């Protein structure tokens, strides 16, 4: 088989994603590689496909038992023989696994870095043919990385003790320039193929809320996202317990995870989350690495993390299936105090000198400062993150259109504010109206019914086999089944994520659900019948009705006659009046809502206002044209009594904006 046949047979995909093929080719040519790719970009395929094509065994160095278990389960479900060797196994089980590996039973073996230091494993490794040594979560090798593991430093020593030096491949999702250089240097990669595909996760929506009533926000959010899976991160065990108790008192199916629980309870709670028994988990940062749950639709940070590296890694556990997901940070000044305490209490590597410890502490403080800047930022949140990681690839991200700063018109202030409850509600509502629709969100009502039936049969199979539902098929694959409506083996294999092995195990079961669903609607779903075309027409007609695009907002003559101008107002107030008129206008149902963000973009383009970076934040300023137009600086008082400046628009400015919106009609 070649790489394309392996991709289709075992993983069910017809083509490679960005960057995958180049790394695979380099490995097959015998070259070392370093892949820095965002979560969900398919890093594992970059070493799993070569592992199946290379002659010997591939050892994958992985930091967590949960990560190994999840990867091995997924590989075995795809028909690939793989194993893990770690402390969760007995010595007898470990000896048996190494014996089978020596007999050629396994092509891929996952091990913890500490295992490389044991004489028994070194003896095993010297006897077998190891074609590749893969370092997963490679940022753990750098003391400047957020998850430094001293045992990762011994990987190169292990490689040098083997009979023949294998190809070394390293992968991570989060690495600053310093961490990247550390990986290259410590692993001594030989003229490596280095690929940095960019850190952007286009399917993730980023939001920061500066509020005190965090529990109320979370309850409101979960009420709007019933049935969705998500993670709520807290900085301390105390906060985990508090939020967990509030959710349970409110009847939300949630569980918890932190180091204060017993190992048995942590495992049970983690499994409840992974198997969708409890779709929401409240946890400290002890939870998450190695959790490959594909259908996490939101990650909420109850407290600000210590660094952008930590935040992006934790937030990146949302939307691993590539579908729309949300990452929301609830910030308060107290978070900075908590994190400074945690930095002071942080354990350091005993082998470090005092100078190194001081440098590490200074870097931790600098990371915390950058994280605080992000939490208070008045510019595009996505752009802030990408610039932090050195990703300057796309100027368009100055306004990404998928973060709270770019989408929310009420962020017009020039100083830090705390939002009122009404502002929080408006933000949540507007964000829901503005969000990127995922595969499942885009299904028609008829397809949605089928989707739920496919989810149910998937849940039953997963329960019988003792694996997470997403290991069987992802939500994205089920949605593709609903859209493609396969009726035979060939058509089912054309569904994204359905490989030959999985078709052999589950294909006919899911085809039967699709046929039965068609039959329940009075249609014969057998191949070659006229009713098959009728069902396609039925799906297509509902899809067209659901997919009709709305026009951009504009002001009709009827709306214009009803507008009431005021002496002075905030832009958000004017927008609210315009949307009220839209809601009662006969033409309103066919147009999108007005947004302050789009009006501000026009004001900037015309030279009325501008944005400058000053004093550690982005500030809106009034240019000469804006001053003549009637834009001024006003003052508001936050709920905690602090004053802050906002832009105000007098009647002349309001009329100028309204006239511009009339032209669009």
C-alpha positions as CSV (number, residue, x, y, z in Angstrom):
1,X,0.0,0.0,0.0
2,X,1.0,3.6,-0.5
3,X,0.3,6.5,1.8
4,X,-3.0,7.4,0.1
5,X,-4.3,3.8,0.4
6,X,-3.4,3.7,4.1
7,X,-5.1,7.1,4.6
8,X,-8.3,5.8,3.1
9,X,-8.3,2.2,4.4
10,X,-7.6,2.9,8.0
11,X,-8.7,6.5,8.5
12,X,-11.4,7.0,6.0
13,X,-10.1,10.2,4.4
14,X,-9.6,10.9,0.7
15,X,-7.0,13.6,1.0
16,X,-4.4,15.0,3.4
17,X,-4.8,18.2,5.4
18,X,-2.5,21.1,5.2
19,X,1.1,20.1,6.0
20,X,0.5,16.4,6.6
21,X,1.8,15.0,3.4
22,X,5.1,17.0,3.5
23,X,6.0,15.6,6.9
24,X,4.9,12.1,5.9
25,X,7.1,12.2,2.8
26,X,10.1,13.5,4.8
27,X,9.8,10.6,7.3
28,X,9.5,8.0,4.6
29,X,12.7,9.5,3.1
30,X,14.5,8.9,6.4
31,X,14.6,12.5,7.5
32,X,13.9,13.9,11.0
33,X,10.9,16.2,11.3
34,X,9.4,18.8,13.6
35,X,5.7,19.5,13.2
36,X,4.1,22.5,15.0
37,X,0.5,22.2,14.2
38,X,-2.7,23.4,16.0
39,X,-4.8,21.0,17.9
40,X,-7.2,19.2,15.5
41,X,-4.9,19.6,12.5
42,X,-4.2,15.9,12.4
43,X,-0.7,15.6,13.9
44,X,-1.1,11.9,14.8
45,X,-1.7,10.9,11.2
46,X,1.7,12.5,10.3
47,X,3.5,9.7,12.3
48,X,0.9,6.9,12.3
49,X,0.8,6.6,8.5
50,X,4.6,6.3,8.1
51,X,4.6,3.9,11.1
52,X,2.5,1.5,9.0
53,X,4.7,1.9,5.9
54,X,8.2,1.7,7.6
55,X,9.6,-1.8,8.1
56,X,10.1,-1.8,11.9
57,X,8.3,-0.6,15.1
58,X,7.5,3.1,15.9
59,X,7.9,4.1,19.5
60,X,5.7,7.1,20.5
61,X,6.9,9.0,23.6
62,X,3.7,10.3,25.2
63,X,3.4,12.1,28.6
64,X,0.1,10.8,29.9
65,X,-1.6,7.4,30.4
66,X,-4.9,8.8,29.2
67,X,-3.4,10.1,26.0
68,X,-1.8,6.7,25.2
69,X,-5.0,4.8,26.0
70,X,-7.1,7.1,23.8
71,X,-4.7,6.9,20.9
72,X,-4.4,3.1,21.1
73,X,-8.2,2.6,21.3
74,X,-8.6,4.7,18.2
75,X,-5.9,2.8,16.3
76,X,-7.3,-0.6,17.3
77,X,-10.8,0.6,16.2
78,X,-9.4,1.5,12.8
79,X,-7.9,-2.0,12.4
80,X,-4.3,-1.0,13.4
81,X,-2.5,-3.2,15.9
82,X,-1.0,-0.9,18.6
83,X,-0.2,-1.1,22.3
84,X,0.9,1.0,25.2
85,X,3.4,0.3,28.0
86,X,3.0,2.3,31.2
87,X,2.5,2.0,34.9
88,X,-1.2,1.1,34.5
89,X,-0.1,-2.4,33.4
90,X,1.3,-5.1,35.6
91,X,4.9,-6.3,35.0
92,X,3.5,-9.5,33.5
93,X,1.3,-7.5,31.0
94,X,4.3,-5.3,30.1
95,X,6.5,-8.4,29.5
96,X,3.7,-9.9,27.3
97,X,3.3,-6.6,25.3
98,X,7.1,-6.5,24.6
99,X,7.0,-10.2,23.6
100,X,4.2,-9.7,21.1
101,X,6.0,-6.6,19.8
102,X,9.1,-8.6,19.2
103,X,7.1,-11.1,17.2
104,X,5.8,-8.3,14.9
105,X,2.3,-8.1,16.5
106,X,2.4,-4.3,16.9
107,X,3.6,-1.6,14.5
108,X,3.1,1.3,17.0
109,X,3.9,1.3,20.7
110,X,3.2,4.2,23.1
111,X,5.4,4.6,26.1
112,X,6.0,7.2,28.9
113,X,9.4,9.0,28.8
114,X,10.3,7.4,32.1
115,X,10.0,3.9,30.6
116,X,13.1,4.7,28.4
117,X,15.3,4.7,31.4
118,X,14.5,1.2,32.6
119,X,17.0,-1.6,31.8
120,X,14.2,-4.1,30.8
121,X,12.8,-1.7,28.1
122,X,16.3,-0.7,26.9
123,X,17.1,-4.5,26.5
124,X,13.8,-4.9,24.5
125,X,14.5,-1.9,22.3
126,X,18.0,-3.1,21.4
127,X,16.6,-6.5,20.2
128,X,13.9,-5.2,17.9
129,X,14.0,-3.0,14.8
130,X,12.9,0.5,15.6
131,X,12.3,2.6,12.5
132,X,11.0,5.8,14.2
133,X,11.0,7.5,17.5
134,X,8.1,9.9,17.8
135,X,8.0,12.6,20.5
136,X,4.4,13.6,21.1
137,X,3.7,16.9,23.1
138,X,7.3,17.8,22.3
139,X,7.0,21.1,24.2
140,X,7.4,19.1,27.4
141,X,11.2,18.8,26.5
142,X,11.8,22.5,27.1
143,X,12.1,24.0,30.6
144,X,10.5,27.1,29.2
145,X,7.5,25.1,28.0
146,X,4.3,25.0,30.0
147,X,4.4,21.3,30.8
148,X,8.1,20.6,31.3
149,X,8.9,17.0,32.0
150,X,12.6,16.4,33.0
151,X,12.4,12.8,31.8
152,X,11.9,14.1,28.2
153,X,15.6,15.2,28.4
154,X,16.7,11.6,28.2
155,X,15.0,10.8,24.9
156,X,18.2,11.5,22.9
157,X,20.3,9.4,25.2
158,X,17.9,6.5,24.6
159,X,18.0,6.9,20.8
160,X,21.8,6.9,20.9
161,X,21.9,3.5,22.7
162,X,20.0,1.7,19.9
163,X,21.7,-0.4,17.3
164,X,20.7,2.0,14.5
165,X,19.6,5.6,15.0
166,X,15.9,5.7,14.0
167,X,14.1,8.6,12.4
168,X,13.1,11.1,15.1
169,X,9.8,13.0,14.6
170,X,8.5,15.5,17.1
171,X,5.1,17.2,17.3
172,X,3.4,19.8,19.4
173,X,0.5,22.3,19.1
174,X,1.9,25.1,21.2
175,X,5.5,26.3,21.0
176,X,7.0,29.8,21.2
177,X,10.2,30.5,19.2
178,X,12.3,29.6,22.3
179,X,10.5,26.3,22.9
180,X,10.9,25.4,19.2
181,X,14.6,26.0,19.3
182,X,14.9,23.9,22.5
183,X,13.2,21.0,20.8
184,X,15.5,21.2,17.8
185,X,18.6,21.4,20.0
186,X,17.8,18.9,22.8
187,X,16.7,16.2,20.3
188,X,19.6,17.0,18.0
189,X,17.4,16.7,15.0
190,X,19.4,15.9,11.9
191,X,18.7,18.5,9.1
192,X,15.0,18.2,9.9
193,X,11.9,19.1,7.9
194,X,10.4,21.8,10.1
195,X,6.7,22.6,9.5
196,X,4.8,25.3,11.3
197,X,1.4,25.4,9.8
198,X,0.3,28.3,11.9
199,X,-1.5,28.4,15.2
200,X,-4.9,29.6,14.0
201,X,-8.0,27.5,14.8
202,X,-10.5,29.1,12.6
203,X,-13.4,27.1,14.0
204,X,-12.9,28.5,17.5
205,X,-14.7,31.6,18.7
206,X,-12.8,33.6,21.4
207,X,-14.5,35.7,24.0
208,X,-13.4,37.6,27.2
209,X,-16.0,38.7,29.8
210,X,-14.8,41.1,32.5
211,X,-17.4,40.3,35.2
212,X,-17.9,39.5,38.9
213,X,-21.0,37.3,38.6
214,X,-19.3,34.4,36.9
215,X,-21.6,31.7,38.3
216,X,-24.7,33.5,36.8
217,X,-23.0,33.7,33.5
218,X,-22.1,30.0,33.5
219,X,-25.7,29.0,34.4
220,X,-27.1,31.2,31.7
221,X,-24.6,29.8,29.2
222,X,-25.4,26.2,30.0
223,X,-29.1,26.9,29.7
224,X,-28.5,28.1,26.2
225,X,-26.3,25.1,25.3
226,X,-28.2,22.1,26.8
227,X,-26.9,18.8,25.7
228,X,-23.5,20.1,24.5
229,X,-20.2,18.9,25.9
230,X,-17.8,21.3,27.5
231,X,-15.1,21.9,30.0
232,X,-15.1,24.6,32.7
233,X,-11.6,25.3,34.0
234,X,-10.9,26.8,37.5
235,X,-7.6,27.9,38.9
236,X,-8.1,26.2,42.3
237,X,-9.8,23.1,43.8
238,X,-12.0,25.3,45.9
239,X,-13.4,27.0,42.8
240,X,-13.9,23.6,41.1
241,X,-16.0,22.4,44.1
242,X,-18.0,25.7,44.2
243,X,-18.9,25.7,40.5
244,X,-19.6,21.9,40.5
245,X,-22.0,22.2,43.5
246,X,-23.8,25.1,41.8
247,X,-24.2,23.2,38.6
248,X,-25.5,20.1,40.3
249,X,-27.9,22.2,42.4
250,X,-29.2,23.6,39.1
251,X,-29.8,20.1,37.7
252,X,-27.0,20.3,35.1
253,X,-25.3,16.9,34.3
254,X,-21.8,17.8,35.4
255,X,-18.8,16.1,37.0
256,X,-15.5,17.4,38.5
257,X,-11.8,16.7,38.3
258,X,-8.8,17.9,40.5
259,X,-5.8,16.4,42.3
260,X,-7.6,16.4,45.6
261,X,-9.9,13.5,44.5
262,X,-8.8,9.9,44.7
263,X,-7.4,8.2,41.6
264,X,-10.5,6.1,41.3
265,X,-12.9,9.0,41.4
266,X,-10.8,11.0,39.0
267,X,-10.9,8.1,36.5
268,X,-14.6,7.5,37.0
269,X,-15.4,11.2,36.5
270,X,-13.1,11.5,33.4
271,X,-14.8,8.4,31.9
272,X,-18.3,9.9,32.6
273,X,-17.2,13.0,30.7
274,X,-15.6,11.1,27.8
275,X,-18.5,8.7,27.4
276,X,-21.0,11.6,27.4
277,X,-22.7,10.4,30.6
278,X,-21.8,13.7,32.1
279,X,-21.2,16.1,29.2
280,X,-19.8,18.9,31.3
281,X,-16.7,18.7,33.5
282,X,-15.4,21.3,36.0
283,X,-11.7,20.9,36.5
284,X,-8.3,22.4,37.3
285,X,-5.6,22.3,34.7
286,X,-4.7,18.8,36.0
287,X,-7.3,17.7,33.5
288,X,-7.2,17.6,29.8
289,X,-3.8,16.7,28.2
290,X,-4.4,13.6,26.2
291,X,-8.2,14.0,26.1
292,X,-9.0,13.5,22.4
293,X,-12.8,14.0,22.9
294,X,-13.8,15.4,19.5
295,X,-17.2,16.9,20.3
296,X,-16.3,19.4,23.0
297,X,-18.3,22.4,21.9
298,X,-17.1,24.9,24.6
299,X,-14.3,25.6,27.0
300,X,-15.0,28.2,29.7
301,X,-12.2,29.5,31.9
302,X,-13.7,30.5,35.3
303,X,-10.3,32.0,36.1
304,X,-7.6,33.5,33.9
305,X,-4.7,30.9,33.4
306,X,-1.1,31.8,34.1
307,X,0.0,32.1,30.5
308,X,-1.2,32.2,26.9
309,X,0.5,28.9,26.3
310,X,-1.7,27.3,29.0
311,X,-4.8,29.1,27.8
312,X,-4.4,28.2,24.2
313,X,-3.7,24.6,24.9
314,X,-6.7,24.3,27.3
315,X,-9.1,26.3,25.1
316,X,-7.9,24.2,22.1
317,X,-9.6,21.1,23.6
318,X,-12.8,22.5,22.1
319,X,-13.7,21.8,18.5
320,X,-11.2,19.0,17.8
321,X,-13.6,17.7,15.1
322,X,-13.1,21.0,13.2
323,X,-16.7,22.2,13.9
324,X,-17.6,25.5,15.5
325,X,-16.8,25.7,19.2
326,X,-16.4,28.5,21.8
327,X,-13.6,29.5,24.1
328,X,-14.7,32.0,26.8
329,X,-12.5,33.5,29.5
330,X,-14.2,35.1,32.6
331,X,-11.7,37.6,33.9
332,X,-11.6,39.4,37.2
333,X,-8.6,41.3,38.8
334,X,-8.6,38.7,41.6
335,X,-7.4,36.1,39.0
336,X,-4.0,38.0,38.8
337,X,-3.6,37.7,42.6
338,X,-4.4,33.9,42.5
339,X,-1.9,33.3,39.7
340,X,0.9,35.3,41.4
341,X,0.4,33.1,44.4
342,X,0.5,29.9,42.3
343,X,3.8,31.1,40.6
344,X,5.4,31.8,44.0
345,X,4.3,28.3,45.1
346,X,5.5,26.5,42.0
347,X,7.8,23.6,42.4
348,X,11.0,23.8,40.3
349,X,13.4,21.2,39.0
350,X,15.9,20.4,41.8
351,X,18.7,20.4,39.2
352,X,18.3,24.1,38.4
353,X,20.7,26.7,39.5
354,X,19.5,29.8,41.4
355,X,20.1,31.9,38.3
356,X,17.9,29.5,36.2
357,X,15.2,29.5,38.9
358,X,15.2,33.3,38.9
359,X,15.0,33.4,35.1
360,X,12.2,30.9,35.1
361,X,10.3,32.9,37.7
362,X,10.8,36.1,35.7
363,X,9.5,34.4,32.5
364,X,6.5,33.1,34.5
365,X,5.8,36.7,35.6
366,X,6.2,37.9,32.0
367,X,3.8,35.3,30.7
368,X,1.2,36.3,33.4
369,X,1.6,39.9,32.3
370,X,0.9,39.0,28.6
371,X,-2.1,36.8,29.7
372,X,-3.5,39.8,31.6
373,X,-3.0,42.0,28.6
374,X,-5.0,39.5,26.5
375,X,-7.8,39.5,29.1
376,X,-8.1,43.3,28.9
377,X,-7.5,43.6,25.2
378,X,-9.7,45.9,23.1
379,X,-8.3,44.5,19.8
380,X,-8.9,41.2,17.9
381,X,-8.3,38.4,20.4
382,X,-7.3,35.9,17.7
383,X,-4.7,38.4,16.3
384,X,-3.4,38.8,19.9
385,X,-2.9,35.1,20.3
386,X,-1.3,34.6,16.8
387,X,1.1,37.4,17.3
388,X,2.1,36.0,20.7
389,X,3.1,32.8,19.0
390,X,4.9,34.6,16.2
391,X,2.3,33.9,13.6
392,X,2.1,37.0,11.5
393,X,0.8,35.3,8.4
394,X,-2.5,37.1,7.8
395,X,-3.1,40.8,8.2
396,X,-6.9,40.2,7.9
397,X,-6.9,38.9,11.4
398,X,-6.9,42.5,12.6
399,X,-10.6,41.9,12.4
400,X,-11.2,38.1,12.4
401,X,-15.0,38.3,12.6
402,X,-15.0,35.4,15.1
403,X,-14.1,36.9,18.5
404,X,-16.0,39.0,21.0
405,X,-13.9,42.1,20.2
406,X,-14.5,41.9,16.5
407,X,-18.2,40.9,16.8
408,X,-19.5,42.9,19.7
409,X,-20.3,46.5,19.2
410,X,-20.5,47.4,22.8
411,X,-16.7,47.1,23.2
412,X,-16.4,50.8,22.3
413,X,-14.8,51.9,25.5
414,X,-11.3,53.2,25.9
415,X,-10.7,51.9,29.4
416,X,-11.3,48.7,31.3
417,X,-14.9,48.1,32.2
418,X,-17.1,45.5,34.0
419,X,-20.1,44.6,32.0
420,X,-23.6,44.9,33.5
421,X,-26.0,42.0,33.5
422,X,-27.9,43.5,30.6
423,X,-24.6,43.9,28.6
424,X,-23.8,40.2,29.3
425,X,-27.1,39.1,28.0
426,X,-26.9,41.2,24.9
427,X,-23.4,39.9,24.2
428,X,-24.5,36.3,24.6
429,X,-27.5,36.8,22.4
430,X,-25.6,38.7,19.7
431,X,-22.8,36.2,19.7
432,X,-25.2,33.3,19.2
433,X,-26.8,35.1,16.3
434,X,-23.3,35.9,14.8
435,X,-21.6,32.5,15.4
436,X,-19.9,30.2,12.4
437,X,-22.3,27.3,11.9
438,X,-20.8,23.8,12.2
439,X,-21.8,20.7,10.3
440,X,-24.5,19.6,12.8
441,X,-25.8,23.2,13.1
442,X,-26.3,23.3,9.3
443,X,-28.4,20.1,9.1
444,X,-32.0,20.4,8.0
445,X,-34.8,19.4,10.4
446,X,-35.1,16.1,8.6
447,X,-31.3,15.5,8.6
448,X,-31.2,16.4,12.3
449,X,-33.8,13.6,13.1
450,X,-31.6,11.1,11.3
451,X,-28.5,12.5,13.0
452,X,-30.0,11.9,16.5
453,X,-30.9,8.3,15.5
454,X,-27.3,7.7,14.3
455,X,-26.0,9.1,17.6
456,X,-28.2,6.8,19.6
457,X,-27.0,3.6,17.7
458,X,-23.4,4.9,18.1
459,X,-24.0,5.3,21.9
460,X,-25.3,1.7,22.1
461,X,-22.3,0.3,20.2
462,X,-19.9,2.3,22.3
463,X,-21.4,1.1,25.6
464,X,-21.2,-2.5,24.4
465,X,-17.6,-2.2,23.3
466,X,-16.5,-0.1,26.3
467,X,-15.1,2.8,24.2
468,X,-16.0,6.5,23.9
469,X,-18.7,7.2,21.3
470,X,-16.4,9.4,19.2
471,X,-14.0,6.5,18.8
472,X,-16.7,4.7,16.8
473,X,-17.5,7.7,14.5
474,X,-17.2,11.4,15.2
475,X,-20.2,13.8,15.1
476,X,-18.7,15.2,11.9
477,X,-18.8,11.7,10.3
478,X,-22.4,11.2,11.3
479,X,-23.4,14.5,9.9
480,X,-21.7,13.6,6.6
481,X,-23.8,10.4,6.6
482,X,-26.9,12.5,6.9
483,X,-25.9,14.7,4.0
484,X,-24.7,12.0,1.7
485,X,-27.4,9.4,2.5
486,X,-25.3,6.3,1.5
487,X,-27.2,3.2,0.5
488,X,-24.4,0.7,-0.1
489,X,-20.8,-0.1,0.8
490,X,-19.3,2.1,-1.9
491,X,-21.3,5.2,-0.9
492,X,-20.7,4.6,2.8
493,X,-16.9,4.5,2.2
494,X,-17.2,7.9,0.5
495,X,-18.3,9.3,3.9
496,X,-15.5,11.3,5.6
497,X,-14.1,9.2,8.4
498,X,-15.3,5.8,7.3
499,X,-12.5,3.5,6.5
500,X,-12.6,-0.1,5.3
501,X,-12.1,-1.6,8.7
502,X,-14.8,0.5,10.4
503,X,-17.1,-0.2,7.5
504,X,-16.6,-3.9,8.1
505,X,-17.5,-3.5,11.8
506,X,-20.2,-0.9,11.7
507,X,-21.1,0.0,8.1
508,X,-24.2,-2.2,7.7
509,X,-25.6,-1.2,11.1
510,X,-25.5,2.4,10.2
511,X,-26.8,1.8,6.7
512,X,-29.8,0.0,8.2
513,X,-30.6,3.0,10.4
514,X,-30.6,5.2,7.3
515,X,-32.8,2.8,5.3
516,X,-35.2,2.4,8.3
517,X,-35.4,6.2,8.7
518,X,-36.3,6.5,5.0
519,X,-39.0,3.8,5.4
520,X,-40.5,5.6,8.4
521,X,-41.1,8.5,6.0
522,X,-42.9,6.3,3.5
523,X,-39.9,6.1,1.2
524,X,-38.1,3.0,-0.2
525,X,-34.5,3.6,0.5
526,X,-33.1,0.7,-1.5
527,X,-30.5,1.3,-4.2
528,X,-31.8,1.8,-7.7
529,X,-35.4,2.7,-6.8
530,X,-37.2,5.9,-7.8
531,X,-37.9,6.6,-4.1
532,X,-34.2,7.1,-3.6
533,X,-34.4,10.1,-5.8
534,X,-37.5,11.3,-4.0
535,X,-35.7,11.2,-0.7
536,X,-32.8,13.1,-2.1
537,X,-35.2,15.8,-3.4
538,X,-36.8,15.9,0.1
539,X,-33.5,16.4,1.8
540,X,-32.4,19.0,-0.8
541,X,-35.7,21.0,-0.5
542,X,-35.4,21.3,3.2
543,X,-31.8,22.2,2.9
544,X,-32.5,25.0,0.5
545,X,-35.2,26.4,2.8
546,X,-32.9,26.2,5.8
547,X,-29.9,27.6,3.9
548,X,-31.5,30.8,2.4
549,X,-29.0,33.6,3.1
550,X,-30.2,36.9,4.6
551,X,-29.3,40.3,3.2
552,X,-27.0,42.7,4.9
553,X,-28.8,45.2,7.2
554,X,-30.1,48.3,5.6
555,X,-32.7,51.0,6.5
556,X,-35.9,51.0,4.4
557,X,-38.0,54.1,3.8
558,X,-40.6,52.8,6.2
559,X,-38.0,52.3,8.9
560,X,-36.4,55.7,8.3
561,X,-39.8,57.4,8.9
562,X,-40.0,55.8,12.4
563,X,-36.4,56.5,13.6
564,X,-36.2,58.7,16.7
565,X,-33.0,60.7,17.0
566,X,-31.7,61.8,20.4
567,X,-29.5,64.6,21.5
568,X,-26.6,62.2,22.3
569,X,-26.3,58.4,22.5
570,X,-23.9,55.5,22.6
571,X,-23.4,53.6,19.3
572,X,-24.9,50.4,21.0
573,X,-28.0,52.4,21.8
574,X,-28.5,53.5,18.2
575,X,-28.0,50.0,17.0
576,X,-30.6,48.7,19.5
577,X,-33.1,51.2,18.1
578,X,-32.4,50.2,14.5
579,X,-32.8,46.5,15.3
580,X,-36.1,47.2,17.1
581,X,-37.3,48.8,13.8
582,X,-36.0,45.8,11.9
583,X,-38.0,43.4,14.0
584,X,-41.3,45.1,13.1
585,X,-40.5,45.8,9.5
586,X,-41.9,43.4,6.8
587,X,-38.5,43.4,5.1
588,X,-36.7,42.8,8.4
589,X,-37.1,39.0,8.4
590,X,-34.9,38.8,5.3
591,X,-32.0,40.9,6.6
592,X,-29.3,40.4,9.2
593,X,-29.2,42.5,12.3
594,X,-27.3,45.7,12.5
595,X,-24.1,45.5,14.4
596,X,-22.0,48.3,16.0
597,X,-18.9,46.5,14.8
598,X,-19.8,46.9,11.1
599,X,-20.7,50.6,11.7
600,X,-17.4,51.1,13.4
601,X,-15.5,49.5,10.5
602,X,-17.2,52.1,8.2
603,X,-16.4,54.9,10.5
604,X,-12.7,53.9,10.5
605,X,-12.7,53.5,6.7
606,X,-14.1,57.0,6.3
607,X,-11.6,58.5,8.7
608,X,-14.1,59.5,11.4
609,X,-12.4,57.4,14.2
610,X,-9.2,55.5,14.6
611,X,-7.6,53.0,17.0
612,X,-4.2,53.4,18.5
613,X,-2.1,51.3,20.8
614,X,-1.2,53.3,24.0
615,X,-0.6,52.5,27.6
616,X,-0.7,48.8,27.0
617,X,-4.1,48.8,25.3
618,X,-5.9,49.7,22.1
619,X,-7.8,53.0,22.4
620,X,-10.4,54.5,20.1
621,X,-9.7,58.1,19.1
622,X,-11.8,60.7,17.3
623,X,-10.2,62.2,14.2
624,X,-10.9,65.7,12.8
625,X,-13.6,64.5,10.5
626,X,-15.3,62.6,13.4
627,X,-15.2,65.7,15.5
628,X,-16.9,67.7,12.8
629,X,-19.4,64.9,12.4
630,X,-20.4,65.2,16.0
631,X,-18.6,62.3,17.8
632,X,-17.5,63.2,21.3
633,X,-16.1,61.5,24.5
634,X,-18.7,60.7,27.2
635,X,-18.5,59.0,30.6
636,X,-20.2,56.0,32.0
637,X,-20.1,54.4,35.5
638,X,-19.6,50.7,35.9
639,X,-21.5,48.5,38.3
640,X,-18.6,48.8,40.8
641,X,-18.7,52.6,40.7
642,X,-15.7,53.2,38.4
643,X,-15.9,55.8,35.7
644,X,-14.8,55.1,32.1
645,X,-14.8,56.9,28.8
646,X,-16.9,56.0,25.8
647,X,-17.6,57.4,22.4
648,X,-20.9,59.5,22.1
649,X,-22.8,60.4,18.9
650,X,-24.9,63.5,18.7
651,X,-27.9,63.9,16.4
652,X,-25.9,65.0,13.4
653,X,-23.6,61.9,13.8
654,X,-26.6,59.6,14.2
655,X,-28.2,61.0,11.0
656,X,-24.9,60.5,9.1
657,X,-24.8,56.9,10.1
658,X,-28.4,56.3,9.3
659,X,-28.1,57.9,5.8
660,X,-25.1,55.6,5.1
661,X,-27.3,52.6,6.0
662,X,-30.1,53.8,3.8
663,X,-27.7,53.7,0.8
664,X,-27.2,50.0,1.2
665,X,-30.8,49.3,0.5
